[in-house]
Amino acid sequence: MERVTRYSPKRQAILECICSADCHPSAEWVYAMLKPQIPDLSLATVYRNLARFREDGVVLAVGNVDGQERYDGDTAPHSHFICRECGKVSDLPAIEVAVPNMATVGKSEGCSVTFYGCCNECLEKTAQN
């Protein structure tokens, strides 16, 4: 029998906030967006639910930017680009990766590809100065 996952209204709001965001939000961003509508929401609740969503495979953690983990509600295979100047996280198409023999190191749970550099907007700002 398949396990049915029921979400509390707060948990559902957190998930919807992440999945509808046009950015790759941090827990703090999610908290700031939802706090006006859910006055009794705590940052700890957001963190706890994000951890659960990650465990359940409902959201992805895509990288740490300025000390804050960033999340993605799109769990379909794709890569990311993180700007080291402004912290913007952008989606890239999926990249095929040749998986090495993992038997020598352990059991793989998956992999992701993240590129780091300077985004076009920051490059333009630098060129103007």
C-alpha positions as CSV (number, residue, x, y, z in Angstrom):
1,M,0.0,0.0,0.0
2,E,1.4,3.4,-1.0
3,R,2.0,5.9,1.8
4,V,-0.1,9.0,1.5
5,T,1.7,12.2,2.5
6,R,-0.6,14.8,4.0
7,Y,0.7,18.3,4.3
8,S,-0.3,20.8,7.0
9,P,-1.4,24.2,5.7
10,K,2.0,25.7,6.7
11,R,3.9,22.8,5.0
12,Q,1.8,23.2,1.9
13,A,2.4,26.9,1.8
14,I,6.1,26.5,2.1
15,L,6.2,23.9,-0.7
16,E,4.0,26.1,-3.0
17,C,6.2,29.1,-2.2
18,I,9.3,27.2,-3.4
19,C,7.7,25.7,-6.4
20,S,6.2,28.9,-7.6
21,A,9.3,31.1,-7.1
22,D,11.0,32.4,-10.2
23,C,14.3,32.3,-8.3
24,H,16.1,29.6,-6.2
25,P,15.0,30.8,-2.8
26,S,16.7,30.4,0.6
27,A,14.8,29.4,3.8
28,E,15.0,33.1,4.9
29,W,13.4,34.2,1.6
30,V,10.6,31.7,2.0
31,Y,10.1,32.8,5.5
32,A,10.0,36.5,4.5
33,M,7.4,35.8,1.7
34,L,5.1,33.7,3.9
35,K,5.3,35.5,7.3
36,P,2.8,38.3,6.4
37,Q,0.2,35.6,5.5
38,I,1.1,33.2,8.3
39,P,1.9,35.3,11.3
40,D,2.7,32.3,13.6
41,L,5.2,30.8,11.1
42,S,8.7,30.4,12.5
43,L,12.0,30.2,10.6
44,A,12.6,26.9,12.3
45,T,9.4,25.5,10.8
46,V,10.6,26.6,7.3
47,Y,14.0,24.9,7.9
48,R,12.5,21.7,9.3
49,N,10.1,21.4,6.3
50,L,12.8,22.1,3.8
51,A,14.9,19.3,5.3
52,R,11.9,17.0,5.0
53,F,11.2,18.0,1.4
54,R,14.8,17.3,0.5
55,E,14.6,13.9,2.2
56,D,11.4,13.1,0.3
57,G,12.9,14.3,-3.0
58,V,10.3,17.0,-3.4
59,V,12.8,19.9,-3.6
60,L,16.5,20.1,-4.4
61,A,19.2,21.9,-2.5
62,V,21.3,23.5,-5.3
63,G,24.1,25.3,-3.5
64,N,25.2,27.6,-0.8
65,V,25.3,31.3,-1.6
66,D,26.5,33.8,0.9
67,G,26.0,31.3,3.7
68,Q,22.4,30.4,2.8
69,E,21.4,27.1,1.1
70,R,19.3,27.7,-2.0
71,Y,16.4,25.5,-3.1
72,D,14.7,24.4,-6.3
73,G,11.2,23.1,-6.7
74,D,12.0,21.7,-10.1
75,T,13.3,18.2,-9.5
76,A,13.6,17.3,-13.2
77,P,17.2,16.7,-14.2
78,H,19.0,19.9,-14.9
79,S,22.1,21.8,-14.0
80,H,22.7,25.2,-12.4
81,F,25.0,28.2,-12.7
82,I,25.8,30.3,-9.6
83,C,27.2,33.8,-10.0
84,R,30.0,34.5,-7.6
85,E,29.4,38.2,-7.8
86,C,25.7,38.6,-7.1
87,G,24.6,35.1,-6.0
88,K,22.0,34.6,-8.7
89,V,21.3,30.9,-9.4
90,S,20.2,30.1,-12.9
91,D,18.9,26.9,-14.4
92,L,20.8,25.2,-17.3
93,P,19.7,22.2,-19.4
94,A,20.5,18.7,-18.0
95,I,24.1,17.5,-18.7
96,E,24.9,13.8,-19.1
97,V,27.6,12.7,-16.8
98,A,29.5,9.5,-17.1
99,V,29.1,7.8,-13.8
100,P,32.3,6.2,-12.6
101,N,32.4,2.8,-10.8
102,M,31.2,3.8,-7.4
103,A,32.0,0.4,-5.8
104,T,35.4,1.7,-4.7
105,V,34.0,4.6,-2.7
106,G,30.4,3.7,-1.7
107,K,26.9,3.8,-2.9
108,S,25.9,6.8,-5.0
109,E,22.6,8.6,-4.4
110,G,22.9,10.7,-7.5
111,C,24.9,13.7,-8.8
112,S,24.4,17.2,-10.0
113,V,26.4,19.6,-12.0
114,T,26.8,23.2,-10.9
115,F,28.9,25.8,-12.7
116,Y,30.3,28.9,-11.0
117,G,31.3,32.2,-12.6
118,C,30.1,35.7,-13.4
119,C,26.6,36.1,-14.8
120,N,25.9,38.3,-17.9
121,E,24.4,41.1,-15.8
122,C,27.5,41.3,-13.6
123,L,29.7,41.2,-16.6
124,E,27.9,44.1,-18.1
125,K,28.2,46.1,-14.9
126,T,31.9,45.4,-14.8
127,A,32.3,46.4,-18.5
128,Q,30.5,49.8,-17.8
129,N,32.9,50.7,-15.0
